[in-house]
Amino acid sequence: MLTALAHDAAQDRAGQCGKMAVRIGTLEGETIIRDDSRLVAVGLPKARSSWRNFVTAEPRGKALRLHRLDGAHIDCR
C-alpha cells in the first residue's frame, strides 16, 4: 500500500471507473487508481488466506472489477 503512494503515475493509462475519469496503473500485483491528483483506490489480488483485502481487483477481459468488502463493486476500463 505504501508503494502505491510513491508510484509515478506518468506511465499509467487513462481509463474510467464508472463515470469517473481515472489513471490506472499496476505495481507489484497492486492495481492503482488515481484521479487527477489523488489516490482513489488500491486493489489487491484476492487473498488466498482468511485475511481479506478492503478492495480486491479482478481482471475481466479488457476491464477490471474492483470489489469492496461490503460486496459493492465498480468496473473500470
C-alpha positions in Angstrom: 0.0 0.0 0.0 2.8 2.4 0.9 4.5 1.9 -2.5 1.2 3.0 -4.2 1.6 6.4 -2.6 5.0 6.9 -4.1 4.1 5.3 -7.5 4.8 7.6 -10.5 1.5 7.9 -12.4 3.2 9.2 -15.6 3.2 5.7 -17.1 -0.4 4.8 -16.1 -3.1 4.5 -18.7 -6.1 6.7 -18.9 -9.3 4.9 -18.0 -12.7 5.2 -16.5 -14.3 3.7 -13.3 -18.0 4.1 -13.5 -18.4 7.7 -14.7 -15.1 8.9 -13.1 -12.1 9.6 -15.4 -9.0 7.9 -13.8 -5.5 6.8 -14.4 -4.9 3.1 -13.9 -1.5 1.6 -13.1 -0.1 -1.6 -11.7 2.8 -2.2 -9.3 3.9 -5.5 -7.8 0.4 -7.0 -8.2 -1.4 -3.9 -7.0 -3.9 -2.0 -9.2 -3.6 1.7 -8.5 -6.5 4.0 -9.4 -5.9 7.8 -9.3 -7.9 10.8 -10.4 -6.1 14.0 -11.5 -4.3 14.5 -8.2 -5.4 11.9 -5.6 -5.0 8.2 -4.9 -8.6 6.8 -5.2 -8.1 3.1 -4.6 -5.5 0.3 -4.5 -6.9 -3.0 -5.5 -5.0 -6.1 -4.4 -5.4 -9.7 -5.8 -8.0 -11.8 -4.0 -6.4 -13.1 -0.8 -5.7 -16.8 -0.5 -6.0 -16.8 3.3 -8.5 -15.8 5.9 -7.2 -12.2 5.7 -9.4 -10.1 3.3 -8.3 -7.0 1.4 -10.6 -4.0 1.7 -10.5 -3.7 -2.1 -9.8 -6.5 -4.5 -9.1 -6.2 -8.2 -10.4 -8.8 -10.6 -9.5 -8.8 -14.3 -12.5 -9.2 -16.6 -11.3 -9.3 -20.2 -10.1 -5.8 -21.0 -11.9 -4.4 -17.9 -11.2 -4.6 -14.3 -13.7 -5.1 -11.5 -12.9 -3.6 -8.1 -14.8 -5.2 -5.1 -15.2 -3.8 -1.6 -15.6 -5.9 1.5 -19.3 -5.0 1.7 -19.9 -6.5 -1.8 -20.2 -3.2 -3.7 -18.2 -3.2 -7.0 -17.3 -0.9 -9.8 -16.0 -1.7 -13.3 -13.0 0.1 -14.7 -12.0 0.2 -18.4 
